[in-house]
Amino acid sequence: MSFTTRPEITGTYGVAASTHWLASQTAMGVLERGGNAFDAAVAGGFVLQVVEPHLNGPGGEAPMLLWSEREKRMLSVCGQGVAPMAASSAAFRAMGLAQVPGIGLLPATVPGAFGAWMTLLRDHGTWPLADVLAPAIGYARDGYPLVGRAVQAIVAVQDLFRQHWHSSARVWLPDGKVPAPGALFTQPALAATYEKLIRLAQSQGATRSEVIDAASTAWYQGFVAKEIDHFYRTEQVVDGTGQAHSGLLRYEDMARWQTKIEAPLCLDFGRYTLAKCGFWSQGPTLLEQLGMLKHAGLENHAPDSAGFVHRIAEAAKLALADRLAWYGTAPGASAQDQTALLSNDYLLKRWQGVGQRASQVLQAGAPNANAARLPDLAVSLRTLLTADTRFGIGEPTFAALPPVSEWAEREVFVGDTCHIDVIDKHGNMVAVTPSGGWLSSSPVVPALGFAINTRLQMTWLDDGLPNSLAPGVAPCTTLSPSLALRDGEPYMVFGTPGGDQQDQWSTAFFLRHAVHGMNLQEAIDAPAWHVDHGPSSFWPRQTVLNRLTIESRFSPAVLDELRAAGHEVKVGEAWSESRLSACSRSRDAQGRLVLRAAANPRGMQGYAVGR
């Protein structure tokens, strides 16, 4: 066994892992008090909205994968909202825009997280609504330690808040000052919103399920939807264009939206079956990579070798190109072509095109012999040259803090999202990747105390593409939880923040575990990397090809070998890539359920707990 930063947690009662210690411990606390994995994930997920406000919020999204031990099946819950009916490519072009901006009111979709959490709780949980919301309300009302990374996010956009987004300034610059890292921070307006929601729901529902449904109604057809509609209809705020615009999201968009539940997409890899969300997410890129890497002989390449990195990086390039050409649910999407992307024949042919040299071209495949059509990337280049990035880009933006003598030690990690995994003593499993509505995404809706997501920036204004902007259609999200079976039995849930990197980091983690036998913590701690190969999913959508960003913990010889193979190697800090967490279940020789968990040490924030 190699050195790890912390032990792989092993237990029988329950395990939880997430990107913040308070969410992990909240989830474990629910398990300790008799709740199941779904109750625990919901409670932990709402805590993440409070304690990681720079990475997600109540107005965001939350794709989910779960295993129900009672129903003996996997399910995908689509917590990604759709474009407003007033949003179209023509509408944005009429504003003189070639892309949906990355911040402000214009890029909002229906906030799907709340509906997804309520669906999970109602259909699979056991706890009342008030009980699962109590920890998040307590932290928002009474205070929680604001991590340094959140303060860095506030510092980066404080001028925007002071000059233009005054509702955000009132929340994130109390008394006009940037909060200190580690100081207790409160969000009383958010606490009041959830408390009001509970009161209304309890007054309108008699049973647990009725109360949960009433809460969803209050969110999507009641006071929450009305406040969002009023703010987005009447306010004009400066956004990524450098100009002020009102929003397109309306009450009617909220009222008509419903959470979708579906069977996940699956692909076999040896004794494992991997499950991912559908082509409304980037999840199938993990399946495509594994389908190609079946043929890569990875067992012959050590998990810290150049051969291991090169093969996975090249598979990622091909999968990312396919995502650009074929993923999405707009009218331009073809379900037949998307299905073909996961076929053995197609993926073998894709892998046969991989050589010993790093690819420097964006090469989408041709499922069913249909030629790929890509967005006009020259538009992205023009947008990049004229973009107003003074107040950030489409992803959360961070600024350096003052010297260490004044503030806590600087944190270093990459990520723009959250993640939580839970398994209970019954064997129920859930993985959720919440994101959107972070503090720098859009101005706070004053009456509610939170911001709305900007996920619409991930669509294209080109007509006829699978991910073209279309009214009432969800953008193809980067959010991507994972679930795995082993020998046909439910085995593992895992995931990571990281935007376009999510299914790269998840793929390498899984292969180190499944092929090379690393335990969960070893596979998470191992040196990581990602490739940039294509346009970013986030505004201003800069296109970069053949860049391999890799942690400096790889040996100089490995880095030299990768450069010799043609990779443009960018060496990052030693612990700068990936923020994975994972939980697994298996049975010992006596048939007893054994649970394990691990979490990312990078940034000194994620934790796994269990007993």
Secondary structure, DSSP 8 states (H G I E B T S, - for coil): ----SS--EEESSEEEEESSHHHHHHHHHHHHTT--HHHHHHHHHHHHHHH-TTTB-TBSB--EEEEETTTTEEEEEE------TT--HHHHHHTT-SS--SSSSTT-----HHHHHHHHHHHH--S-HHHHHHHHHHHHHH-EE--HHHHHHHHHHHHHHHHT-HHHHHHHSGGGS---TTSEE--HHHHHHHHHHHHHHHHH-SSHHHHHHHHHHHHHTSHHHHHHHHHHHH--EE-TTSSEE-----HHHHHH---EEE--EEEEETTEEEEE--TTBSTHHHHHHHHHHTTS-GGGS-TTSHHHHHHHHHHHHHHHHHHHHH---STT--HHHHHHTTSHHHHHHHHHT--SS---S-----GGG-------HHHHHHHHHH---TT--SS------S-TTTSS-------SS--EEEEETT--EEEE--BB--TTTS--BTTTTB-B--GGGGSBSSTTSTTB--TT----B----EEEEETTEEEEEEE---GGGHHHHHHHHHHHHHTT---HHHHHHS--EEEEEEE-SSTT--EEEEEEEEETTS-HHHHHHHHHTT-EEEEE-TT-S---EEEEEEE-TT--EEEEEEE--TTS--EEEE-
